[in-house]
Amino acid sequence: MNAKISFDRLREFIACAFSKLGMPDGDARIVAALMAEADLQGSDGHGVIRLPQYARRIRAGGVNLSPQIKVVRERAGMALLDGDNGMGHLVMRRAALMAVEKARNTGIAWVGSQFSNHAGPASLYARMALPHDMIGLYFAVGNANHLPPWGGLDMLLSTNPIAVAVPAGEEAAVVLDMATTVAAYGKVKAKAQRGELMPEGWMMDREGKPLLDPKRAEEGFLLPIGGYKGYGLSLIVGILAGTLNGAAMGREVIDFNHDDASVTNTGQAVCMIDIDAWGDSAGFKTRIDTLVRELRDSRRMPGVERIWMPGEQSRIKREDYAREGIPLAPALLESLDKLAGELGISRLLA
């Protein structure tokens, strides 16, 4: 049976773990808040489940705990950050906030990164636009290749996620967060930890047969969304987030699931669009409200109870989990208890 943990307790536990691992306290609190936020919105493949893996990489020297994140290229509407192999959460938070400030002056701003690391769910950074009446976009190269080119077998592409956050007025923001594969690899890992099978259509083995057991994931590969179109989308996202930034792409990508020590040179990018540069943001949000209601209230096929908007189910989880606690599977708690013992900190449920 799943245990339920409050957001504050989860954030505190993660921050304490990072501090014990040698991360400066301020940085530990920032990363912990973003990781707990991932679990709060139901992105359980990118939240605290990643803590033992991050700890391994830190211990092996694969992550720089005192990065000097710096701007290496800059113009009015863009910048390129060198993350100095720091935690991706720190790099992308800085990139998102920098893009917001630039967009106030230029209307639209794009900030990319090189030498970053895994940063959790894409929507965390796209959503940073919303308090500023901006539209946020996020792109990333995944931290391991799980996708071959269409018709191929060599793993040269990753899940390469996309997120877009659009503010609304009375309605909730529209937030799209998706991998360019049918499922993100974090969901495969979460299924494996819970002892569940994957739905048919997530993965295929190298003979073209459906692969359902997540513990056998290395015997196959993820499938792209929309067939060859998803392969093309993954490639373009990788070029924008990786190649353009001088970050890893293709055979250069390090599989951080199996290599704890190497620098991954992960590439990401965030774009912020200031709605007021196009007109009145209040009027825009009113039009988004109208559009959301038109879609939600449109005719449904037989048996369909509700038409969902992108991000709506995550918002509901956020509200439920904030009230009732974030559910954590027994296997995950066991791994976190083991880590707590190794670090000499209190267990999550202590």
C-alpha positions in Angstrom: 0.0 0.0 0.0 1.3 3.5 -0.9 2.3 5.8 1.9 1.3 9.4 1.7 3.8 12.1 2.3 3.2 15.9 2.6 4.9 18.1 0.1 6.8 20.0 2.9 8.2 16.7 4.4 9.2 15.4 1.0 11.0 18.7 0.1 12.7 18.7 3.5 14.0 15.1 3.1 15.4 15.7 -0.4 17.1 18.9 0.7 18.6 17.2 3.7 19.9 14.4 1.5 21.6 16.8 -0.9 23.1 18.8 1.9 24.6 15.6 3.3 26.0 14.8 -0.2 27.8 18.1 -0.1 25.5 20.4 -2.0 25.4 24.0 -0.7 22.2 24.4 1.4 20.7 27.1 -0.8 21.1 25.0 -3.9 19.8 21.9 -2.1 16.6 23.7 -1.2 16.1 24.9 -4.8 16.6 21.4 -6.2 14.5 19.8 -3.5 11.6 22.1 -4.1 11.6 21.4 -7.8 11.8 17.6 -7.3 9.0 17.7 -4.8 7.0 19.8 -7.2 7.4 17.1 -9.8 5.8 14.5 -7.4 3.1 16.9 -6.4 1.9 17.2 -9.9 2.0 13.5 -10.5 5.3 13.4 -12.5 6.4 10.5 -10.4 9.1 9.3 -12.9 11.0 12.6 -12.4 10.6 13.4 -8.7 12.1 11.7 -5.6 12.4 8.4 -7.5 15.5 10.0 -9.1 17.2 10.8 -5.7 19.1 7.6 -5.3 20.4 7.9 -8.9 21.4 11.5 -8.4 23.2 10.5 -5.2 25.2 7.8 -7.1 26.2 10.3 -9.7 27.3 12.9 -7.1 29.3 10.3 -5.2 31.0 9.1 -8.4 31.9 12.7 -9.3 29.5 12.8 -12.3 27.9 16.1 -11.0 29.6 19.3 -10.0 28.2 20.4 -6.6 29.6 23.9 -6.8 29.0 24.9 -10.5 29.8 28.3 -11.8 26.9 28.7 -14.2 27.8 31.4 -16.7 26.7 33.1 -19.9 28.9 32.1 -22.8 27.0 33.8 -25.6 24.4 36.6 -25.4 22.3 39.0 -27.4 19.2 41.0 -26.6 16.8 38.1 -27.1 18.9 35.1 -26.4 21.6 33.6 -24.3 23.6 30.4 -24.0 24.5 29.1 -20.5 27.3 26.8 -19.6 26.0 24.8 -16.6 29.5 23.7 -15.5 28.1 20.2 -15.0 25.8 21.4 -12.2 22.4 19.9 -11.4 20.1 20.5 -14.3 17.4 21.9 -12.0 19.7 24.8 -11.1 20.8 25.4 -14.7 17.3 25.4 -16.1 15.8 27.5 -13.3 18.4 30.2 -14.1 17.7 29.8 -17.8 13.9 30.2 -17.3 14.2 33.3 -15.1 16.8 34.8 -17.4 14.5 34.3 -20.4 11.6 35.9 -18.5 13.7 39.0 -17.9 14.9 39.2 -21.5 11.4 38.7 -22.8 10.1 41.8 -20.9 12.4 43.9 -23.2 12.4 41.9 -26.4 8.9 40.3 -26.5 10.4 36.8 -26.9 13.6 35.3 -25.5 15.4 32.0 -26.0 18.0 30.7 -23.5 19.8 27.4 -24.2 22.2 25.4 -22.1 25.2 23.2 -22.4 26.9 21.1 -19.8 23.7 20.7 -17.8 22.2 17.6 -16.3 18.8 15.9 -15.9 16.3 18.5 -14.7 13.1 16.7 -14.0 9.8 17.2 -15.8 9.7 19.7 -18.7 6.6 21.5 -17.4 8.4 22.8 -14.3 10.3 25.3 -16.5 7.6 26.1 -19.0 5.3 26.9 -16.1 7.7 29.6 -14.8 6.3 31.8 -17.5 2.7 31.8 -16.1 3.1 34.3 -13.2 4.5 36.8 -15.7 1.6 36.5 -18.2 4.0 34.8 -20.6 3.9 31.7 -22.7 6.7 29.3 -21.8 8.2 26.6 -24.0 10.9 24.0 -23.0 12.9 21.5 -25.0 15.5 19.0 -23.9 17.7 16.2 -25.1 17.0 13.1 -22.9 19.8 11.7 -20.7 19.9 8.4 -22.4 19.1 7.2 -26.0 16.1 4.9 -26.1 14.8 5.6 -29.6 16.3 4.5 -32.9 15.7 6.4 -36.2 12.5 5.2 -37.9 13.1 1.7 -39.2 16.5 1.4 -37.5 17.9 -0.4 -34.4 20.7 1.8 -33.2 19.8 4.0 -30.2 20.6 7.5 -31.5 17.7 9.6 -30.2 16.0 10.0 -26.8 12.6 10.9 -25.4 13.5 14.6 -26.1 10.6 16.2 -24.2 8.6 19.3 -25.0 6.5 21.5 -22.7 4.3 24.5 -23.4 2.5 26.5 -20.7 -0.2 29.0 -21.8 -1.9 31.3 -19.2 -5.6 31.6 -19.0 -7.9 33.9 -17.0 -10.6 32.2 -15.0 -9.7 28.8 -16.4 -6.6 26.9 -15.4 -3.5 27.3 -17.5 -3.1 25.0 -20.5 0.1 23.0 -19.9 1.3 20.5 -22.4 4.2 18.2 -21.2 5.1 15.3 -23.4 7.9 13.1 -24.6 8.4 12.6 -28.3 8.1 8.9 -27.5 4.8 7.3 -26.5 6.0 7.2 -22.9 8.9 8.8 -21.1 11.6 6.5 -19.8 10.9 7.7 -16.3 7.4 6.1 -16.6 9.1 2.8 -17.5 11.3 3.0 -14.4 8.3 3.8 -12.3 6.4 0.8 -13.7 9.4 -1.4 -12.9 9.7 -0.2 -9.4 6.0 -0.8 -8.7 6.1 -4.3 -10.3 3.6 -3.3 -13.0 3.5 -4.2 -16.7 3.7 -1.6 -19.4 0.7 -1.1 -21.8 1.2 -2.5 -25.3 2.6 0.3 -27.6 5.1 1.8 -25.2 8.1 -0.4 -26.2 9.1 -2.9 -28.8 11.9 -5.5 -28.7 14.5 -5.8 -31.5 12.4 -8.3 -33.4 9.5 -6.0 -33.6 7.4 -7.6 -30.9 5.6 -5.7 -28.1 7.6 -5.5 -24.9 5.5 -5.3 -21.8 7.9 -6.1 -18.9 9.6 -2.9 -17.8 12.4 -4.9 -16.2 13.4 -6.1 -19.7 13.4 -2.6 -21.1 17.0 -2.8 -22.2 16.0 -5.6 -24.6 14.1 -3.1 -26.7 13.3 0.5 -27.4 10.7 3.1 -26.9 8.3 3.9 -29.7 7.9 7.4 -31.1 4.5 9.2 -31.0 2.8 9.1 -34.4 5.2 6.7 -36.0 7.7 8.3 -38.3 6.4 11.8 -37.4 7.4 11.3 -33.8 10.9 10.2 -34.9 11.2 13.5 -36.9 10.0 15.5 -33.9 12.5 13.9 -31.6 15.3 14.7 -34.0 14.3 18.4 -34.4 13.9 18.9 -30.6 17.3 17.3 -30.1 18.9 19.7 -32.7 17.3 22.7 -31.0 18.2 21.7 -27.4 21.4 19.8 -28.1 23.2 20.5 -31.3 22.4 24.2 -31.4 23.8 24.6 -27.9 27.0 22.6 -28.4 25.5 19.9 -26.2 25.4 16.1 -26.6 23.3 14.6 -29.4 23.3 11.2 -31.1 26.2 9.0 -30.2 27.6 11.7 -27.9 24.7 11.2 -25.4 25.8 9.6 -22.2 23.4 7.0 -20.7 23.2 8.3 -17.1 21.3 5.2 -16.1 24.6 3.2 -16.4 27.4 5.7 -16.2 27.6 7.7 -13.0 30.9 9.3 -13.5 31.0 10.9 -17.0 30.0 14.4 -17.8 26.7 14.2 -19.8 26.8 17.6 -21.4 23.0 17.7 -21.4 21.4 20.3 -23.6 18.1 22.1 -22.9 16.4 25.3 -24.0 13.6 27.5 -22.8 11.7 30.2 -24.6 9.5 32.8 -23.1 6.9 34.9 -25.0 5.6 38.1 -23.4 1.9 38.2 -24.4 1.8 42.0 -23.9 4.2 42.4 -26.8 1.4 41.0 -29.1 -1.4 42.9 -27.5 -3.4 42.9 -24.2 -2.6 39.9 -22.0 -5.9 40.2 -20.2 -7.8 39.9 -23.5 -5.6 37.0 -24.6 -6.4 35.1 -21.4 -10.1 35.8 -21.8 -9.9 34.3 -25.3 -8.0 31.3 -23.9 -10.9 30.8 -21.4 -13.4 30.9 -24.3 -11.4 28.4 -26.3 -11.0 26.0 -23.3 -14.7 26.1 -22.6 -15.5 25.4 -26.3 -13.3 22.4 -26.3 -14.4 21.1 -23.0 -18.1 21.5 -23.7 -18.0 20.2 -27.2 -19.9 17.1 -28.2 -18.4 13.8 -27.0 -18.2 10.4 -28.5 -20.3 7.6 -26.9 -18.8 6.5 -23.6 -16.6 9.6 -23.2 -17.4 11.2 -19.9 -15.1 14.3 -20.2 -12.8 16.1 -22.6 -9.6 16.9 -20.8 -7.3 19.9 -21.5 -3.6 19.5 -21.4 -2.3 19.7 -17.9 -5.7 19.4 -16.3 -5.2 16.0 -14.8 -1.8 17.1 -13.3 -3.6 20.1 -11.8 -6.2 17.9 -10.2 -3.4 15.6 -8.8 -1.6 18.7 -7.5 -4.7 19.8 -5.6 -5.4 16.2 -4.3 -1.9 15.6 -3.2 -1.5 18.9 -1.5 -4.6 18.1 0.5 -4.1 14.3 1.1 -0.3 13.8 0.7 1.9 12.5 -2.2 1.6 8.7 -2.7 4.9 6.8 -2.7 5.1 3.1 -3.5 6.6 0.7 -0.9 9.6 -0.1 -3.2 10.4 3.5 -3.5 10.2 4.1 0.2 12.5 1.2 0.7 15.1 2.6 -1.6 14.8 6.0 0.1 15.2 4.4 3.5 18.3 2.7 2.4 19.7 6.0 1.1 18.8 7.7 4.4 20.7 5.1 6.3 23.8 5.6 4.1 23.7 9.3 4.6 22.9 9.2 8.3 19.7 11.3 8.0 16.1 10.6 9.3 13.9 8.4 7.2 11.1 9.9 5.3 8.5 8.4 7.6 10.5 8.7 10.8 
